[in-house]
């Protein structure tokens, strides 16, 4: 009987320590992320603006290219359908 009580006490003790272990694990993860986040070298405002303008310009060029190509293929397909009909 005393063996059962000892086993129950051990189980209860291990349950008490689980949240603390989880908390310390979470704290360790947060510390790691924070230390890595502090190592980030952020671009200057000038660099950020230049890169943003470049991305927008290239996106617009690709959009215009796709629109023109779509228009050409759409017109060709329409003529093909008219010829076949």
C-alpha positions in Angstrom: 0.0 0.0 0.0 2.8 2.4 0.8 4.3 1.6 -2.6 1.2 2.8 -4.3 1.2 6.1 -2.3 4.9 6.6 -3.3 4.1 6.0 -6.9 1.1 8.4 -6.8 3.3 11.0 -5.1 5.9 10.7 -7.8 3.3 11.1 -10.5 1.9 14.2 -8.8 5.4 15.7 -8.3 6.2 15.1 -12.0 2.9 16.8 -13.0 3.8 19.8 -10.9 7.1 20.3 -12.7 5.7 20.0 -16.2 4.3 23.6 -16.5 7.6 25.0 -15.1 9.6 23.0 -17.7 7.2 24.2 -20.5 7.5 27.8 -19.3 11.3 27.6 -19.2 11.3 26.1 -22.7 9.1 28.9 -23.9 11.3 31.5 -22.2 14.3 30.0 -23.9 12.7 30.1 -27.3 11.7 33.7 -26.8 15.2 34.6 -25.7 16.6 32.9 -28.8 14.3 34.7 -31.1 15.0 38.0 -29.5 18.7 37.6 -29.7 18.5 36.6 -33.4 16.1 39.5 -34.0 18.6 42.0 -32.6 21.2 40.7 -35.1 19.2 41.8 -38.1 20.7 44.7 -40.1 17.8 46.8 -41.3 18.3 48.7 -44.6 18.5 52.4 -44.6 15.5 54.5 -45.7 17.2 55.3 -49.0 17.9 51.7 -49.8 14.3 50.7 -48.9 12.8 53.4 -51.1 15.1 52.4 -54.1 14.3 48.7 -53.7 10.6 49.5 -53.4 10.6 51.6 -56.6 12.5 48.9 -58.4 10.0 46.2 -57.4 7.0 48.3 -58.3 8.5 49.2 -61.7 9.4 45.6 -62.6 6.0 44.5 -61.5 4.3 47.1 -63.7 6.5 46.1 -66.7 5.6 42.4 -66.3 2.0 43.3 -65.9 2.0 45.4 -69.1 3.9 42.6 -70.9 1.3 40.0 -69.7 -1.6 42.2 -70.7 -0.2 42.8 -74.2 0.6 39.1 -74.7 -2.9 38.2 -73.5 -4.4 40.6 -75.9 -2.4 39.3 -78.9 -3.2 35.7 -78.1 -6.9 36.5 -77.4 -7.2 38.2 -80.8 -5.4 35.3 -82.6 -7.6 32.8 -80.8 -10.8 34.8 -81.8 -9.7 34.9 -85.5 -8.8 31.2 -85.3 -12.3 30.4 -84.0 -13.9 32.5 -86.7 -11.9 30.7 -89.4 -12.9 27.3 -88.0 -16.6 28.2 -87.7 
